[in-house]
């Protein structure tokens, strides 16, 4: 089965929550990776998401600090809250 991975760097200005971690993730830059597989039974090309991860890298070293699974709903909520002032 054919698979593809897309990657995007996103900056979060406020801490946010994901279900795969007990506390909030700090503000900062994160790499969001989406892995998809091709649905082969269709007569046209279509892709199904099979995983979504978010990874934080150290500022000075660039080494991976943390990688976590995240749901599309959690990512959407974090992005929606990204520009809002925190109380």
C-alpha positions in Angstrom: 0.0 0.0 0.0 1.4 3.4 -1.0 1.9 5.9 1.9 3.0 9.5 2.2 4.0 11.8 5.0 3.6 15.6 5.0 5.2 17.9 7.5 4.5 21.4 8.6 6.1 23.7 11.2 3.5 25.5 13.3 4.1 28.1 16.0 1.9 28.2 19.0 1.8 31.4 21.1 0.0 29.8 24.1 0.2 26.5 26.0 -2.2 23.9 24.7 -3.5 20.4 25.7 -3.4 17.0 24.0 -4.9 13.9 25.4 -1.6 11.9 25.1 0.0 14.1 27.8 -1.1 14.8 31.3 -0.2 18.5 31.3 -0.2 21.4 28.8 2.4 21.6 26.1 4.4 24.9 26.2 4.1 27.6 23.6 6.7 27.3 20.8 7.4 25.8 17.4 6.2 22.3 16.7 6.5 20.1 13.6 3.2 18.5 12.7 3.4 15.3 10.6 0.5 13.6 8.9 0.9 10.1 7.6 -1.6 8.9 5.0 -2.2 5.8 3.0 -3.8 5.5 -0.5 -7.2 4.0 -0.7 -6.7 1.5 -3.5 -10.3 0.3 -4.1 -11.4 3.6 -5.7 -11.2 4.6 -9.3 -9.6 7.9 -8.4 -6.7 8.8 -6.1 -7.8 9.3 -2.5 -5.8 9.3 0.8 -6.8 8.3 4.3 -5.0 9.8 7.4 -3.5 7.0 9.5 -1.6 9.1 12.0 -1.0 12.7 13.2 1.9 13.6 15.4 3.3 16.8 16.9 7.0 17.1 17.8 8.9 19.7 19.7 12.6 20.3 19.1 15.1 22.0 21.4 15.8 25.6 20.6 19.6 25.5 20.7 20.4 21.9 19.8 17.6 21.2 17.3 17.3 17.7 18.9 13.9 16.1 19.3 12.6 16.9 22.8 9.2 15.2 22.5 6.8 13.6 19.9 3.2 12.9 20.7 0.1 11.6 19.0 -2.6 14.3 18.5 -6.1 14.1 17.1 -7.3 16.3 14.3 -9.8 17.9 16.8 -7.1 18.6 19.3 -4.9 20.3 16.6 -7.9 22.3 15.4 -8.7 23.5 19.0 -5.0 24.4 19.6 -4.9 26.4 16.3 -8.2 28.1 17.1 -6.9 29.2 20.5 -3.5 30.2 19.1 -4.3 33.8 18.5 -6.6 34.4 21.4 -5.3 36.2 24.5 -5.0 33.8 27.5 -6.6 34.8 30.8 
